[in-house]
Amino acid sequence: MKTYTCPAWCAVDHGSAPLEDVFHRSGRIRVVPPADCSAPDEQAIVPQLTAHLVEYEVPTPGEAAAVINLELDDHPADRVAELDVAEADALLAQLADYTARLQKMRDQLAAITAG
């Protein structure tokens, strides 16, 4: 019987799954905007972006390490992007720029509504 050991970051309960059915995934992080209480239920906000580490092909003991990626899901379309370290760095740079611009918009909104 093949055996495997989960990496420390794996949050999946594999139970007694055979090796060919095993994959590793970390816990997820999510960006969920606040809900609009006046919107109908069918327009409810769902997570806009989730991320987790993932390793789909688990190596058997003695094999070279499998590829581990940072996987992004854009909800509700459920499109997936698997990023390596360089791609994750590029995304983080874009998110930092987005956050700075969002802060400016928030500050403008605060100034307009305070006036």
HUMO-V125991 format. One record per residue. N is the residue number from 1. RES is the residue in one letter. PHI is phi in degrees with one decimal (NA if undefined). PSI is psi in whole degrees, -180 to 180 (999 if undefined). D_LAST is the distance of its C-alpha to the last C-alpha in Angstrom with 2 decimals. Layout:
BEGIN
N:RES:PHI:PSI:D_LAST / N:RES:PHI:PSI:D_LAST
END
This chain:
BEGIN
1:M:NA:134:70.89 / 2:K:-76.1:146:68.01 / 3:T:-124.9:163:65.60 / 4:Y:-148.7:159:62.14 / 5:T:-125.3:130:59.84 / 6:C:-73.5:142:56.10 / 7:P:-69.0:160:53.97 / 8:A:-57.9:-29:51.85 / 9:W:-83.0:-8:48.63 / 10:C:-72.4:131:50.11 / 11:A:-113.4:11:48.59 / 12:V:-88.5:134:50.93 / 13:D:-88.9:103:53.60 / 14:H:-80.5:-17:56.53 / 15:G:58.7:-130:59.02 / 16:S:-111.3:35:62.42 / 17:A:-63.1:139:61.32 / 18:P:-67.0:155:63.83 / 19:L:-53.8:-38:62.83 / 20:E:-66.8:-16:62.44 / 21:D:-101.5:3:59.68 / 22:V:-92.1:138:57.76 / 23:F:-141.4:160:54.50 / 24:H:-114.3:138:52.08 / 25:R:-143.8:136:48.32 / 26:S:-78.9:175:45.87 / 27:G:-63.6:155:43.22 / 28:R:-94.5:150:40.21 / 29:I:-114.6:150:36.66 / 30:R:-138.4:151:33.94 / 31:V:-113.5:116:30.39 / 32:V:-129.2:112:29.06 / 33:P:-63.5:157:25.46 / 34:P:-61.3:146:24.10 / 35:A:-74.7:147:25.41 / 36:D:-91.2:107:23.54 / 37:C:-62.8:-22:24.85 / 38:S:-86.5:-9:24.59 / 39:A:-80.3:146:26.80 / 40:P:-66.7:158:30.55 / 41:D:-55.3:-37:32.92 / 42:E:-68.3:-12:34.32 / 43:Q:-106.2:17:30.96 / 44:A:-60.9:144:30.61 / 45:I:-73.4:133:29.51 / 46:V:-110.1:166:32.54 / 47:P:-52.6:133:32.75 / 48:Q:-87.7:-25:31.68 / 49:L:-156.3:128:33.82 / 50:T:-123.7:156:36.60 / 51:A:-145.1:148:38.89 / 52:H:-161.9:159:42.19 / 53:L:-80.8:147:45.31 / 54:V:-146.3:142:48.28 / 55:E:-135.0:107:51.99 / 56:Y:-85.6:-31:53.82 / 57:E:-110.3:102:57.31 / 58:V:-83.2:125:58.46 / 59:P:-74.0:148:61.37 / 60:T:-80.2:161:64.53 / 61:P:-53.4:133:65.82 / 62:G:94.2:-15:67.11 / 63:E:-83.4:159:65.05 / 64:A:-65.4:154:62.44 / 65:A:-61.2:144:58.86 / 66:A:-78.5:171:57.03 / 67:V:-79.7:129:53.83 / 68:I:-115.0:132:50.67 / 69:N:-127.3:163:47.32 / 70:L:-93.1:117:43.67 / 71:E:-103.3:131:43.11 / 72:L:-111.2:137:39.78 / 73:D:-116.8:131:39.28 / 74:D:-103.8:112:36.49 / 75:H:-88.7:151:36.06 / 76:P:-90.2:2:36.70 / 77:A:-71.7:-19:38.93 / 78:D:57.1:36:40.92 / 79:R:-82.0:148:41.60 / 80:V:-124.9:140:42.80 / 81:A:-126.2:129:42.83 / 82:E:-102.8:118:45.15 / 83:L:-109.1:141:44.08 / 84:D:-89.7:-174:46.20 / 85:V:-62.6:-46:44.91 / 86:A:-63.4:-41:44.10 / 87:E:-67.5:-37:42.26 / 88:A:-65.0:-38:40.32 / 89:D:-62.6:-42:39.37 / 90:A:-64.0:-41:38.13 / 91:L:-63.5:-43:36.05 / 92:L:-60.5:-38:34.55 / 93:A:-63.8:-42:33.58 / 94:Q:-65.0:-41:31.84 / 95:L:-65.7:-37:30.04 / 96:A:-63.3:-43:28.89 / 97:D:-64.1:-44:27.47 / 98:Y:-60.5:-44:25.86 / 99:T:-62.4:-43:24.32 / 100:A:-63.4:-41:22.86 / 101:R:-69.2:-38:21.38 / 102:L:-63.9:-38:20.06 / 103:Q:-62.5:-42:18.38 / 104:K:-62.0:-43:16.67 / 105:M:-63.1:-41:15.49 / 106:R:-61.5:-44:14.29 / 107:D:-64.5:-38:12.36 / 108:Q:-63.6:-44:10.80 / 109:L:-60.6:-43:10.01 / 110:A:-62.3:-42:8.54 / 111:A:-65.7:-41:6.25 / 112:I:-67.0:-45:5.46 / 113:T:-77.4:-21:5.49 / 114:A:-79.6:-24:3.80 / 115:G:-71.7:999:0.00
END
